[in-house]
Amino acid sequence: MGCVLSGLVGDARTLVDEGRIVTQNHRFTYNEAMSIKSIAESISDLAINFGEGDGSKKKPMARPYGVSLLIAGIDQYGPQLFQTGNSQK
């Protein structure tokens, strides 16, 4: 699996580190590799839900992640390529 970025390197590191944690937890829990699609979805979910808080009116942070990622890898389904990021118009 590999990842390339466009945008803020610090934000990319945060998202990639979260992907690593989720992948390791999946490996330890189920004793199998996580699919590339599931990893990309977990990273996207974190980026989308960032700043929503715990339901109260106050949000923990004021800005979204400023990075787009291309996530590529080979898993049981073959070669995979996914894009995450902001699509602002």
C-alpha positions in Angstrom: 0.0 0.0 0.0 1.2 3.5 -0.8 -0.1 7.0 -0.5 0.7 10.3 -2.2 -0.5 13.7 -1.1 -1.3 17.2 -2.4 -1.7 19.8 0.3 -0.6 20.2 3.9 1.9 17.6 4.9 1.0 17.8 8.6 -2.6 17.0 7.8 -1.6 14.1 5.6 0.6 12.6 8.3 -2.4 12.8 10.7 -4.7 10.9 8.3 -2.0 8.3 7.4 -1.2 7.7 11.0 -4.9 7.1 11.7 -5.1 4.7 8.8 -2.1 2.8 10.2 -3.8 2.6 13.6 -7.1 1.3 12.1 -5.3 -1.2 10.0 -3.2 -2.5 13.0 -6.4 -2.8 15.1 -8.1 -4.7 12.4 -5.1 -7.1 12.0 -4.9 -7.8 15.8 -8.7 -8.2 16.1 -9.5 -10.4 13.1 -6.1 -11.8 12.2 -6.4 -10.8 8.6 -5.4 -8.0 6.3 -7.8 -5.1 5.8 -8.8 -4.3 2.3 -7.5 -1.1 0.6 -11.1 0.1 0.1 -11.8 -0.2 3.9 -8.6 1.7 4.8 -9.5 4.5 2.3 -13.1 4.6 3.7 -11.8 4.9 7.3 -9.5 7.7 6.4 -12.3 9.5 4.5 -14.7 9.1 7.4 -12.2 10.7 9.7 -11.7 13.6 7.3 -15.4 14.1 6.8 -16.4 13.9 10.5 -13.5 16.1 11.6 -14.8 19.1 13.5 -18.3 17.8 14.2 -17.6 17.4 17.9 -19.6 15.4 20.4 -23.1 16.7 19.5 -22.7 19.9 21.5 -22.7 23.3 19.7 -18.9 23.8 20.2 -16.7 22.2 17.6 -13.2 21.0 18.6 -11.5 22.5 15.5 -12.5 25.2 13.0 -10.9 24.1 9.8 -11.1 21.0 7.6 -8.1 18.9 6.6 -6.2 20.7 3.8 -5.0 17.6 1.9 -6.0 15.3 -0.9 -4.7 11.7 -0.9 -4.3 9.1 -3.5 -4.3 5.7 -1.8 -3.1 2.7 -3.9 -2.4 -0.9 -3.0 -2.9 -4.5 -3.9 -5.2 -6.7 -1.8 -7.3 -9.8 -2.3 -9.4 -8.0 -4.9 -6.4 -6.9 -7.0 -4.9 -3.5 -7.7 -6.9 -0.6 -6.1 -6.7 3.2 -6.3 -8.8 5.6 -4.3 -8.8 9.4 -3.9 -9.8 11.3 -0.8 -10.0 15.1 -0.4 -12.0 18.2 -0.7 -14.1 18.8 -3.8 -15.0 22.4 -3.3 -16.8 24.3 -6.1 
